[in-house]
Amino acid sequence: AAAREAAAGLGEQSRVLAEVPMVLLAVDRTTALVRDGATALVLRPSALLDGVLALGELLWERAVPLVPAARGAHGLSDEDGRLLALSASGLTDRAIARRLGVAQRTVERRMRRIMNVLGARTRFQAGLRAAELTRGAGPPDDPRGA
């Protein structure tokens, strides 16, 4: 968590997605490393590189920020934000528990607490309210952000 905070302070952005087709590392849009299991491919400027970068951008847009900007707001911790991001990415409680290294019941209990803190009746509503906090749209009970 401390390393993630330090990286975020330097401008690094992290996002999560339930499933991705490959691991992609791009450098200045001129070189990319694509890994699939035990094999890897280095791409140089080409139509293939352009296509892989476009795919990476689409996946980035679909992904959910790992560390919401509103951490600490309304009693949410960084770990709460991570749990919300993993949930919003489509992972089940069981998969979230494995990623966080906790029991599934712990995930369920923490999600109930997050919903209470945000005044949400459903997980969907909790996600929307957390997103409002991230964008600075105002308190959870103010749908207009005013």
N, C-alpha and C positions, 0 to 999 in steps of 0.2 A: 504494500500500500504506500509506503514512504517513497519508493522508487517511482511509482506511478504518479504520485503527487509532484515529485521533483521534475519529472518529464513533462507533466502538464504545465508546470510553472514556466518551462522553457518553450511552451507552445506546441508540444506534441499532442496529437489527438488520437484517441483510441475508441474503437467501436466494436460491437459484437453482433454476430449474426449466427443464427442457429446452425446453418450448414453453409459451407463454401466449397466450391469445386476444386480449389487449389490454394497453395500458399503463394503469395505474390509479393515480391519486394521490388519496388521501382525506384530508380535513381534519376532525378532530373528529366524524366520522360525520354531519356536516351538509352537506357539500359534497364532490363528487368530480369529478375531471377524468378523462375516459376518452378515450384517444387510440387511433386505429386508422389507421396510415399517416399521411397528410397531414391528416386531419380529426380534430377533437376535439369533445367534448361536455361541457358543464358541467352537472352534476346537482345539484339542490337537494332538500330533504326531499320524498320521494315513495316510492311503492311501487317504482319503477324504481331509485332510489338504494338502497333496502333490498336489492333483489335483486342489484345489482352489488356491494354490500359483502359480501353473503353469499358470492357467487362468489369475491371477493377473499380471504375468510377460508379457503375451501376450498383455493384455490390455495396460500395461505401454509402451510397444514398439510401439503400434499403436497411443498412445496419443502424443500430441504436448506440448513442454515445455511452461509453463505459463509465465515465465519471461525470455525472451531470454538473453543470456550473452552479447549481443551487444547493450544493451539499451543505449541510448544517442548517438550512432553512427549515422552519417548522419542525425541528426535532429529527430530521433525517440525517443519518450518518453516511459516510462514504460507502460503507458496506451495504446500507439500505439502497443507495443509488445503484450500486453494482447489481444487487438482487433485482431491482426494478428493470434495469437494462437487460439483464439476462432473461427475465420473464417477457419483456416486450419483444425480445428477439425470437420468441416462439418456443423456448425451451420448456420442458415439463418441470415440475417441482423436483422430480427425481434427478433429472439431468442437471438442474441448478445445484442441487445438493452435492452431486459429484464434483462439479466445477469448483464449488466453494469449500469442499472438504468437510461438510457438515451432514447431519442426518436430515432426511426428508421432512420429518416433523419439525425440525428447527426452521427450515425454509417456510413451512406452512405457518408456524407461530410468528415468525418475523414478518411475513406478508400480512397477517392479520393486524399486527401492531402498526405497520406502515399505513394500512388502510384506515385504521383508527386515527392516526396522527393527521392524515390528509382529509379526514371526514368523508371517506369514500365507501360506498356500499358494495362496489364490485372492483375487481382487479383492473378492468378497463378504465373505470373512473379514476382509480388511483394513478394509473399511467398518464391519463390526461392531465390530472392535477399536478403531478410531478413535472410534466412537460411545461405546464404553465409557469411553474416556479423556475425551471431552467431558462425559459425565455424572459423571465422577469415580468410576467403578465399580471402580477398582483397576487393577493392571497387566494387560497383555494376556494373561499366562499364568495368570490367576486368574479363571475364568469366574464364580465366585460374587461377586466384588467384595470379598472379605474379606481 
